[in-house]
Amino acid sequence: MAARRDAAAGPAPMVSRPVPADWLSLRRQADHTAREAALPLVAEAVAALGAEDAPVRVIDVGAGTGSNQAWLADRLVPLEQHWILVDHDADLIDAVDPVAPTSVSSLTRRIATVAELPDIVAEDEGPVLFTCAALLDLLSPADAAVLVDAIARTGSAALLSLSVTGAVSIDPPHPADTAITDAFDAHQRRDDLLGPDAVDHVAGLLRERGQRVRVAETPWRLDAAEQAALVQRYLHDRADVAIEHDLALADLVTAWREERQAQIDRGALVVHVGHADILSLPATA
């Protein structure tokens, strides 16, 4: 398997702030478990791409540390795959394991932004599968339009995975849950980002461009009795974001955090976090 790193400087970051590598590592297993619910979408993509009987370029947008490839590559068998990992963060993309799954014929790293996708994919280079994981909610409408245009213009397939939907429930419930959720969702929409509106927005754009679209729910179920570190990180980060968005919530959120931490310590807390996957195929597929 060949591997190389292509550094192409971009005019703007793919997301508004760096995504910590330790967070990507911590959430990886939860992501992979959730995505099992989208296996029928993967099977449809394989069938559509396999009908073209040619090697497939898999363009992984916002590839991070390679979790998407680690889960998806072997599930795209028997397709011959040439992966292009695209991320604006050189530190993250350099952390990708250089030894790709045996199902991957070649691997290229590109330091680039969503705005540069038209330069990465051309219409005459064979079948393409665009993919991403946990990215769409971090995009602006302008970035989403660039991604959708690249998919539709080249007649490509797309598997766009693990976008948050805003549906979060915590058992047992707490009186402050709603206020924290409202603040968190508002923060996710800051600076014109799509946040929890991403799935509906991107699916709508794809349909407008004539793509055939299916959506599957891929929620996290996090049990503090088995995933204490992830539950703690998720809830504490959620609390920090709520306070960042509305400082007036500080006392309420602090009390909420303390009670939730005690429940985590007892292994007596379960969190459901809504995510969804989008499959997009050209109308002629």
C-alpha positions as CSV (number, residue, x, y, z in Angstrom):
1,M,0.0,0.0,0.0
2,A,1.3,3.4,-1.0
3,A,1.0,6.4,1.4
4,R,2.0,10.0,1.0
5,R,1.2,13.4,2.5
6,D,0.3,16.3,0.3
7,A,0.4,19.7,2.2
8,A,-1.9,22.2,0.5
9,A,-2.4,25.4,2.6
10,G,-6.0,26.6,2.8
11,P,-7.5,30.0,3.2
12,A,-9.7,29.2,6.3
13,P,-10.0,26.4,8.8
14,M,-12.4,23.5,8.1
15,V,-14.0,24.0,11.6
16,S,-14.0,27.1,13.8
17,R,-11.7,25.7,16.5
18,P,-9.3,22.8,16.9
19,V,-10.8,19.4,17.7
20,P,-8.6,17.8,20.5
21,A,-7.1,14.5,19.4
22,D,-7.8,13.0,22.8
23,W,-11.5,13.6,22.4
24,L,-11.4,11.9,19.0
25,S,-9.7,8.9,20.6
26,L,-12.1,8.8,23.5
27,R,-15.2,8.8,21.4
28,R,-14.0,6.4,18.7
29,Q,-15.6,3.2,20.1
30,A,-18.9,4.9,20.7
31,D,-18.9,6.2,17.2
32,H,-18.1,2.8,15.7
33,T,-20.8,1.1,17.8
34,A,-23.4,3.7,16.7
35,R,-22.5,3.3,13.0
36,E,-23.6,-0.3,13.0
37,A,-27.1,1.0,12.6
38,A,-26.1,2.5,9.2
39,L,-24.8,-0.7,7.7
40,P,-27.7,-0.9,5.2
41,L,-26.6,2.5,3.9
42,V,-23.1,1.2,3.4
43,A,-24.4,-1.9,1.6
44,E,-26.3,0.4,-0.8
45,A,-23.2,2.5,-1.5
46,V,-21.1,-0.6,-2.2
47,A,-23.7,-2.0,-4.6
48,A,-23.9,1.3,-6.5
49,L,-20.2,1.9,-6.7
50,G,-19.4,-1.8,-7.4
51,A,-21.7,-1.6,-10.5
52,E,-19.1,0.8,-12.1
53,D,-16.4,-1.9,-11.9
54,A,-13.5,0.5,-11.3
55,P,-11.3,1.5,-8.4
56,V,-13.1,4.0,-6.1
57,R,-11.5,7.1,-4.6
58,V,-12.8,7.6,-1.1
59,I,-12.4,11.2,-0.1
60,D,-12.7,11.5,3.7
61,V,-13.5,15.1,4.6
62,G,-12.4,16.2,8.0
63,A,-10.6,12.9,8.5
64,G,-9.1,13.8,11.9
65,T,-7.1,10.9,13.3
66,G,-8.6,8.4,10.9
67,S,-11.5,6.9,12.8
68,N,-13.8,7.0,9.8
69,Q,-11.4,5.0,7.7
70,A,-10.7,2.5,10.5
71,W,-14.4,1.7,10.6
72,L,-15.5,2.1,7.0
73,A,-12.7,0.7,4.8
74,D,-13.2,-3.0,5.5
75,R,-17.0,-2.6,5.2
76,L,-16.5,-1.3,1.6
77,V,-15.0,-4.6,0.5
78,P,-14.9,-5.8,-2.2
79,L,-14.4,-2.3,-3.7
80,E,-10.8,-1.4,-4.6
81,Q,-10.3,1.7,-2.5
82,H,-7.9,4.7,-2.9
83,W,-8.4,6.9,0.2
84,I,-7.7,10.6,0.3
85,L,-7.8,11.9,3.9
86,V,-8.6,15.6,4.0
87,D,-8.2,17.8,7.1
88,H,-7.2,21.4,7.8
89,D,-5.3,20.3,11.0
90,A,-1.9,18.9,10.2
91,D,-1.4,17.6,13.8
92,L,-4.5,15.5,13.6
93,I,-3.9,14.1,10.1
94,D,-0.3,13.2,11.0
95,A,-1.6,11.1,13.8
96,V,-3.4,8.7,11.4
97,D,-1.9,5.2,11.5
98,P,0.2,5.0,8.4
99,V,-0.7,1.3,8.0
100,A,-4.2,1.4,6.4
101,P,-6.5,-1.6,6.4
102,T,-5.6,-4.2,3.8
103,S,-8.7,-3.3,1.8
104,V,-7.1,0.1,1.1
105,S,-4.8,0.1,-2.0
106,S,-3.4,3.6,-1.4
107,L,-3.6,6.4,1.1
108,T,-3.0,10.1,0.6
109,R,-3.1,12.8,3.2
110,R,-4.2,16.3,2.2
111,I,-4.0,19.4,4.5
112,A,-6.9,21.3,3.0
113,T,-10.3,22.9,3.8
114,V,-13.8,22.2,2.5
115,A,-13.3,25.2,0.1
116,E,-10.6,23.3,-1.6
117,L,-12.6,20.1,-2.4
118,P,-13.2,21.2,-6.1
119,D,-9.4,21.1,-6.5
120,I,-9.2,17.6,-5.0
121,V,-11.8,15.9,-7.1
122,A,-12.2,16.1,-10.8
123,E,-15.1,14.8,-12.9
124,D,-13.0,12.4,-15.1
125,E,-11.1,10.3,-12.6
126,G,-13.5,7.5,-12.0
127,P,-16.1,6.8,-9.2
128,V,-15.8,8.7,-6.0
129,L,-17.3,8.2,-2.5
130,F,-17.3,11.3,-0.4
131,T,-17.4,10.5,3.3
132,C,-17.1,12.2,6.6
133,A,-17.8,11.5,10.3
134,A,-18.9,14.0,13.0
135,L,-18.3,16.9,10.6
136,L,-21.5,18.4,9.1
137,D,-22.6,20.1,12.3
138,L,-19.3,22.0,12.3
139,L,-19.9,23.5,8.8
140,S,-21.3,26.8,7.8
141,P,-24.0,26.9,5.1
142,A,-21.4,28.0,2.6
143,D,-19.1,25.1,3.4
144,A,-22.1,22.7,3.1
145,A,-22.9,24.1,-0.3
146,V,-19.4,23.5,-1.5
147,L,-19.5,19.9,-0.2
148,V,-22.9,19.2,-1.8
149,D,-21.8,20.8,-5.1
150,A,-18.7,18.6,-5.2
151,I,-20.8,15.5,-4.7
152,A,-23.5,16.4,-7.2
153,R,-21.3,18.0,-9.9
154,T,-19.1,14.8,-10.1
155,G,-22.1,12.4,-9.9
156,S,-20.5,10.9,-6.7
157,A,-21.9,8.8,-3.9
158,A,-21.6,10.1,-0.3
159,L,-21.8,8.6,3.2
160,L,-21.9,11.5,5.6
161,S,-22.0,10.1,9.1
162,L,-22.5,10.9,12.8
163,S,-23.9,14.4,12.6
164,V,-25.5,15.5,15.9
165,T,-29.3,16.0,15.7
166,G,-29.7,17.9,19.0
167,A,-31.6,15.0,20.6
168,V,-30.1,14.4,24.0
169,S,-31.7,12.6,26.9
170,I,-30.1,11.8,30.3
171,D,-31.4,9.2,32.7
172,P,-32.2,10.1,35.4
173,P,-33.4,13.6,34.2
174,H,-32.5,16.8,36.0
175,P,-34.5,20.1,36.1
176,A,-31.6,21.9,34.5
177,D,-31.3,19.6,31.5
178,T,-33.5,21.8,29.2
179,A,-31.7,25.0,29.9
180,I,-28.3,23.4,29.3
181,T,-29.5,21.8,26.1
182,D,-30.9,25.1,24.8
183,A,-27.6,26.9,25.6
184,F,-25.5,24.1,24.1
185,D,-27.6,24.0,20.8
186,A,-27.4,27.8,20.5
187,H,-23.7,27.7,20.9
188,Q,-23.5,25.0,18.2
189,R,-25.2,27.4,15.9
190,R,-22.8,30.2,16.7
191,D,-21.1,32.1,13.8
192,D,-23.6,30.7,11.3
193,L,-22.6,27.1,11.9
194,L,-25.2,24.4,11.1
195,G,-25.1,22.7,14.5
196,P,-28.1,20.4,15.1
197,D,-29.7,21.6,11.9
198,A,-27.0,20.0,9.7
199,V,-28.7,16.7,8.7
200,D,-31.9,18.4,7.5
201,H,-30.0,21.2,5.8
202,V,-27.5,19.0,3.9
203,A,-30.0,16.3,3.0
204,G,-32.2,19.1,1.6
205,L,-29.4,20.5,-0.5
206,L,-28.6,17.1,-1.9
207,R,-32.2,16.4,-2.8
208,E,-32.4,19.8,-4.6
209,R,-29.4,18.7,-6.7
210,G,-31.2,15.6,-7.8
211,Q,-29.4,13.1,-5.4
212,R,-31.3,10.1,-4.0
213,V,-31.0,10.5,-0.2
214,R,-31.6,8.2,2.7
215,V,-31.1,9.0,6.4
216,A,-30.4,6.6,9.3
217,E,-30.4,7.3,13.0
218,T,-27.1,6.4,14.6
219,P,-27.4,7.4,18.2
220,W,-24.9,7.0,21.0
221,R,-26.0,5.2,24.1
222,L,-23.4,5.9,26.8
223,D,-23.6,4.0,30.1
224,A,-21.6,5.5,33.0
225,A,-21.2,2.0,34.5
226,E,-19.1,1.0,31.4
227,Q,-18.0,4.3,29.8
228,A,-17.4,6.6,32.7
229,A,-14.5,8.5,31.1
230,L,-16.5,9.3,27.9
231,V,-19.7,10.2,29.8
232,Q,-17.7,12.5,32.2
233,R,-15.9,14.2,29.3
234,Y,-19.1,14.6,27.3
235,L,-21.1,16.1,30.2
236,H,-18.4,18.3,31.5
237,D,-17.7,19.7,28.0
238,R,-21.4,20.3,27.6
239,A,-21.4,22.2,30.9
240,D,-18.5,24.3,29.8
241,V,-20.1,25.2,26.5
242,A,-23.4,26.2,28.2
243,I,-21.6,28.6,30.5
244,E,-19.5,29.9,27.6
245,H,-22.7,30.7,25.8
246,D,-24.6,32.2,28.7
247,L,-22.6,33.2,31.8
248,A,-25.8,33.7,33.7
249,L,-26.2,30.0,33.8
250,A,-23.0,29.4,35.7
251,D,-24.4,28.6,39.2
252,L,-27.1,26.4,37.7
253,V,-24.7,24.5,35.5
254,T,-22.1,24.1,38.3
255,A,-24.7,22.5,40.6
256,W,-25.9,20.3,37.6
257,R,-22.3,19.2,36.9
258,E,-21.7,18.3,40.6
259,E,-24.8,16.1,40.7
260,R,-24.1,14.5,37.4
261,Q,-20.5,13.7,38.5
262,A,-21.9,12.0,41.6
263,Q,-24.1,9.9,39.4
264,I,-21.2,9.0,37.1
265,D,-19.1,7.9,40.1
266,R,-22.0,5.6,41.1
267,G,-22.3,4.3,37.6
268,A,-26.0,5.4,37.7
269,L,-26.4,7.5,34.6
270,V,-27.1,6.8,30.9
271,V,-26.9,9.4,28.1
272,H,-28.5,9.1,24.7
273,V,-27.1,11.4,22.1
274,G,-28.8,11.7,18.7
275,H,-26.7,11.3,15.5
276,A,-27.7,10.6,12.0
277,D,-26.0,9.3,8.8
278,I,-26.8,10.4,5.3
279,L,-26.5,8.2,2.2
280,S,-26.5,10.2,-1.1
281,L,-26.5,8.5,-4.5
282,P,-26.8,10.1,-7.9
283,A,-30.2,9.7,-9.5
284,T,-28.7,7.5,-12.2
285,A,-27.1,5.1,-9.8
